[in-house]
Amino acid sequence: MQNNLFIITIGLTVAGVFFLLKSLVPVRAIIQKLSAGNVRNRWKLLVSLIFMFILGYILYAFLRTPDSFNSISTLIVPGIFFSGAVFVFLVCSLSLKTALDLQRIYVLEQENITDPLTGLFNRRYLDRRIVEEFQRAMRFEQPFSVFLLDIDHFKNVNDTYGHQIGDMVLKKLGHLIMESVREVDVVIRYGGEEILVILPNTRIDNAFELAERLRKQIEETIIEAADSRKGQPAIHITVSIGVSEYQFSDGWDNAEKVLQRADKALYRAKDQGRNRVFSSEKQDEQC
């Protein structure tokens, strides 16, 4: 009887050690996916605790002797040890599966709202974000502005250099804009060669200044260096920009008004010769 109880105890303890060691696999996978920070440090702390439990299980097994088992009740402790180890393994495995599922959901969400060519947000994201900005502006009485940018004579770029170069121009322009705006600003590929920038907590005068700086920077930037072997000159582009600001009279249910005003200002800039910035509130001002 005592020998049988002893064997069962050792078996449960060894099995517990096995499940604790096995739980380190999902924990390690989770740690690898986490960036440096408090959450990652806490998972590393869990690894240390698991090793402490393993050491405790081993010490418990070595300190037991057949003589110490005289009734079935002596299996309670090793039974708890085994159940605890299985619980740790299941929790760690479930945590990894949950993390992977959340990662997949995040990737799908990003793909759903990201333009595949430029890496900027797309119109689907705009429909959601512009409403959020309106609600924030109404609730906290904070301004926000937008500007709509269009590449001048972009069709000529495609016709002269090909659509592959045209795609490269869009990518580099998107990258240039992302580097020029704040982290809180939202850059969206509005359609074709049009790019929209949402500027939270920004008055139209400041938005106009940013748009003008960006226009000059784009004008002075060599998008693609000259290639003498192909006989291809350096590629420069210019842009026209229309700027508009949210107005409280727009109300809660008409988020399109600020975009419509920016669009009208953009076409005014085109009508006046392109490569300039127009404000919807200051239509007579040009650069």
WOJOHU-V229041 format. One record per helix or strand of 2 or more residues. SS is the DSSP state (~ for helix, > for strand). FROM is the first residue (numbers start at 1). LEN is the number of residues. If there is no record, write none. Layout:
BEGIN
ss: [SS:SS]
from: [FROM:FROM]
len: [LEN:LEN]
END
This chain:
BEGIN
ss: [~:~:~:~:~:>:~:~:>:>:~:>:~:~:>]
from: [2:38:66:72:123:144:154:163:186:194:204:239:248:256:277]
len: [32:26:3:42:18:8:8:18:6:7:17:7:3:16:3]
END
